[in-house]
Amino acid sequence: MAKIELIATAAFGLEAVVAKELKELGYKDQMVENGRITFFGDEEAICRTNLWLRSADRVLVKVGEFTATTFEQLFEQTKALPWQEWLPRDAEFPVNGKSVKSKLYSVSDCQAIVKKAIVEKLKQTYHQTWFEETGPKYKIEVALLKDRATLTIDTSGAGLHKRGYRELTAPAPLRETLAAALVRLSKWPADRVLADPFCGSGTIPIEAALLGLNIAPGLKRRFSAEQWPQTPRRLWQSARSEAQDLMVRERTLRIVGTDYDEKVLRLARHHARKAGVEKQIHFQRAALADFRSRFDYGFVICNPPYGERLGEVREAEALYREMGQVFAKLPTWSFFVLTAHKGFEKFFGRPAEKRRKLYNGRIECHYYQYYGPQPAKQQEYI
């Protein structure tokens, strides 16, 4: 199989998490930049990374990269790229674009020029003047950053956060990719208790269960590249068979999700059933004040309310004070809290051992990390 240059896109702050996931899949030849990890693989890599990446946004084929400060340069260098290796005669190939700090700032003009250049290249390849675009979709993007143009084709289709289990949403849902990253960053061991006292529609507990059972997060969905001749059905079948074989079916997890809202808990239970992990998570209606555990060692991973209007900010601050008091009763536990409130540590009552800047959508947040002591090796957790 051919060596293909691929890009896994990621939210800012999660690049290292995605890079590690790629290395675990065997893709170690990589370059990490803001918002993306470039790596190399074959056609099978397109299938495996789409199925397995937990924290990435998309997987793209990198067709080419060059400097372009004029529309003529953009046209000629786009036309010179090997589009015929990817686009069949009947391909549907819409072009999207973005431009940041570049002389070519008109995105609509850049999209039109790239589309025209690709058509001209395909005319030379297929010896025809009109393309119906009735076949598989190859979504192309021209991204200009400081006059550097990167041309890619999206292999994923819907973003990788769309696992297929969350049909219904609660207010202010946490993206599945970010929830998975929070669990990965905590280094939660699957033999330890994990609790989310603000579980909402269940995203953090569900992503933890998928990770704990080594279930590929994309196993229950489809991808754009499944329609491409470059990645035939046998490759996808092989990748899905591998994922099925690698599940840790015999493991029992101890994951708890609580919330005061019974309505969102019903959503959480529904989503857990859709994800196939309902037996691994105990969802229960409970207020924060009632949070406790009989286990000596455990992890809390949560995304409590931030508060956006004045009254809500004050409510959030009161909640953070209560969190500090409640969690103090579990001195051997570790706590991981994502919030956009910059004064969280003051209200919680102590500084975090580690902080990490992350983005929940467009909201700048910090992930506050509090580490409990390591348990004795003979300690039984479950």
Secondary structure, DSSP 8 states (H G I E B T S, - for coil): ---EEEEEE--TT-HHHHHHHHHHTT---EEEETTEEEEEE-HHHHHHHHHH-SS-SEEEEEEEEEE-SSHHHHHHHHHTS-GGGT--TT-B--EEEEEES-S---HHHHHHHHHHHHHHHHHHHH--S-----S-B-EEEEEEETTEEEEEEESSSS-TT--SS--S--SS---HHHHHHHHHHHT--TTSEEEETT-TTTHHHHHHHHHHTT--TTTTS--GGGG-TTS-HHHHHHHHHHHHHH--TT----EEEEES-HHHHHHHHHHHHHHT-GGGEEEEE--GGG---S-SSEEEEE------SHHHHHHHHHHHHHHHHHHTT-TT-EEEEEES-TTHHHHHTS--SEEEEEEETTEEEEEEEE------TT----
